Amino acid sequence: MAGTSTLRIAWRNLWRNPRRTALALAAIGLSVALVLAYDGMLRGYADWMVSTITGPMLGDVQVHAPEWRKDRAMDRTLRDLPRKLAALRGDPEVASASARVYAPALAALSDEGFAVVVLGVDPVAESHAMGLLATAPRRPAGRSVLMGRPLAELMGVAPGAVVALVGQGADGSLANDLYTVAALVETPVDLVNRQGVVMDVAEAQQLFAMPGEAHEIVVRGRSPDRAAALAARVAALPELRGTEVLDWRTLAPEMVSLIQVVNSAWVLVLLLVFVAAAAGVANTMLMATYERTRELGMLLALGTGPGRIVRMVVAEAVALGIVGALLGTALGGAVVAVTHRTGFDLARVTGVGPSQISFAGLSWSLRLYPTLAFADVARAIAAVVATSLFASAWPAARAARLQPTQALRE
């Protein structure tokens, strides 16, 4: 009962000066809203970065022949491919597994040849929402291929044109044939855009004398966060013994570092919460204790213990912080919810630069879709509560040290 009455008294005391309390709540709430909006942008961009890396380019896990990543030699292939793919697809943690063939070649529309990379892919597996062919108007099939738009513009190739491809097979033989360019594509991967000729993996295997073989298997799991565990699980399969199995974090360590920087940037903005909350709570509570000096002295004179006075001041501070944090959470959550649906274009807001930038061989969109996790909200509220407790220490200590006789004379 004493605890309940202390909380009730603390809540009433907060609203003795509603203007001051409202200003403190506004300062705390606005800071929390800004932190959540900023954190939502950071989380949205970090999620986009992971999707861009793992979706069209790396997948969650990749399987290669040993040493292939070092020299990209045509003859370093994964053999007995159907058996390997069947084993991977039979694992409940694997969402999909598809093979890729990479082959340097020359492409010519007439007399002039251009260096290209022929990429053999599984058109169905690469057509998911974040896949390599997600935005392709058509899928490659048979003698029909796709070509990166910048490469096609350089060569003067239009859809429907027939190009000659000349390269070397995995067995050292000459690989050459004529193919119809079914469509031009722009993907998130610069290599495909600037040098890529994309064909069905079965056609690539036939062209480059690689029956039942491939250079790479791209494995997509249920979640990129569990990629390391999936890589260990996949590597233990008997069918993959002797292969190199790597998760996307190992394949792109520089991008992992960048994502960690983005994920940690919220710490700087979280300091705003501490500063605003500490200033608002400390100012409000100090003014309240100075204004109620005689009242507190009377309570002490009537037998109220200093401990209860401290609890009352601390309860006021915590209540002020929690209410401000909840108001800020509602405002920040609403901002994130709206921008999550519409997107937030950094290029348009700043008025400079293109809507996409190229970095690490990928095209990165500058349109963000902010999102929040429960941990983000809990972290902000906990920060405000902790700051409120800290800021209430001085006013509470002053109230507890009051001498009743002296306080009644003030």
KAWO-V677240 format. One record per helix or strand of 3 or more residues. SS is the DSSP state (2 for helix, 1 for strand). FROM is the first residue (numbers start at 1). LEN is the number of residues. If there is no record, write none. Layout:
# KAWO-V677240
ss from len
SS FROM LEN
SS FROM LEN
This chain:
# KAWO-V677240
ss from len
2 2 57
1 61 5
2 68 4
2 81 9
1 94 15
1 113 9
2 125 3
1 144 5
2 149 7
1 162 7
1 174 12
2 190 6
1 196 5
2 201 7
1 216 6
2 224 12
2 238 3
1 243 5
2 248 4
2 253 12
2 266 26
2 293 9
2 306 37
2 346 5
1 356 4
1 362 4
2 374 27
2 404 6
